[in-house]
Amino acid sequence: MSLNPHLNDHGYALLPGLLPPADCRALAATYDNDPLFRSRVVMARHGFGRGQYAYFAYPLPALVAQLRTALYPPLAAIANQWHEALGLAARFPPEHRDYLERCHAAGQTRPTPLLLRYGPGDYNCLHQDLYGDLIFPLQVAILLADPRTDFTGGEFVLTEQRPRMQSRVQVVPLGLGDAVVFPVHHRPVTGSRGVYRVHMRHGVSALRSGHRHTLGLIFHDAA
């Protein structure tokens, strides 16, 4: 998984076709299956935007657990490089189960993988997914709907707040089954005076029509 160059240069990296269409449709169809989830959020009630999302409960569905376990090791290697570059002491173990043990020992025991559902006019405000003191600095979103046939609008958006500069906005092109890897809250950037920290936020623009489902994989659990 050669992600470093694009992550370092642009703040995100694509994994095209990570999930086949059948798996995307099957995951999206679980949204109304209440026993799979620990909680649901209506965004408008909290000022998060419009739309809904639901956090999976443990035990996670097999595919969600497999993705989280498989994607973590290469991302942990990048996360360790980022922390070293930024002079941060925390390091991440090579296996996800060991990192989850660390989270749970710190009282962060609630699973964070989630499904998001948007309809016409729905959107997600720019935000960061921070759920406790232990934060894994990378996360993954997988588009479970086809922008060619299922919805219009609903672009995935990243912003980076650069020191003493105006914020940069990027719209990330995603197709059915594509995944995007991106920072949870900040990333290192090399400038003329060395490495500095850029703060990141992400969101989804308003849907014009149709319905959009996304799987979000966050690697730290919540307090």
Rosetta blueprint (number, residue, H / E / L):
1 M L
2 S L
3 L L
4 N H
5 P H
6 H H
7 L H
8 N H
9 D H
10 H H
11 G L
12 Y L
13 A E
14 L E
15 L E
16 P L
17 G L
18 L L
19 L L
20 P L
21 P H
22 A H
23 D H
24 C H
25 R H
26 A H
27 L H
28 A H
29 A H
30 T H
31 Y H
32 D H
33 N L
34 D H
35 P H
36 L H
37 F E
38 R E
39 S E
40 R E
41 V E
42 V E
43 M H
44 A H
45 R H
46 H H
47 G L
48 F L
49 G E
50 R E
51 G L
52 Q E
53 Y E
54 A E
55 Y E
56 F E
57 A L
58 Y L
59 P L
60 L L
61 P L
62 A H
63 L H
64 V H
65 A H
66 Q H
67 L H
68 R H
69 T H
70 A H
71 L H
72 Y H
73 P H
74 P H
75 L H
76 A H
77 A H
78 I H
79 A H
80 N H
81 Q H
82 W H
83 H H
84 E H
85 A H
86 L H
87 G L
88 L L
89 A L
90 A L
91 R L
92 F L
93 P L
94 P L
95 E L
96 H H
97 R H
98 D H
99 Y H
100 L H
101 E H
102 R H
103 C H
104 H H
105 A H
106 A L
107 G L
108 Q L
109 T L
110 R E
111 P L
112 T L
113 P L
114 L E
115 L E
116 L E
117 R E
118 Y E
119 G L
120 P L
121 G L
122 D L
123 Y E
124 N E
125 C E
126 L E
127 H E
128 Q L
129 D L
130 L L
131 Y L
132 G L
133 D L
134 L L
135 I L
136 F L
137 P L
138 L E
139 Q E
140 V E
141 A E
142 I E
143 L E
144 L L
145 A L
146 D L
147 P L
148 R L
149 T L
150 D L
151 F E
152 T E
153 G E
154 G L
155 E L
156 F E
157 V E
158 L E
159 T E
160 E E
161 Q E
162 R L
163 P L
164 R L
165 M L
166 Q L
167 S L
168 R E
169 V E
170 Q E
171 V E
172 V E
173 P L
174 L L
175 G L
176 L L
177 G L
178 D L
179 A E
180 V E
181 V E
182 F E
183 P E
184 V L
185 H L
186 H E
187 R E
188 P E
189 V E
190 T E
191 G E
192 S L
193 R L
194 G E
195 V E
196 Y E
197 R E
198 V E
199 H E
200 M E
201 R E
202 H E
203 G E
204 V E
205 S L
206 A L
207 L E
208 R E
209 S E
210 G E
211 H L
212 R E
213 H E
214 T E
215 L E
216 G E
217 L E
218 I E
219 F L
220 H L
221 D L
222 A E
223 A L
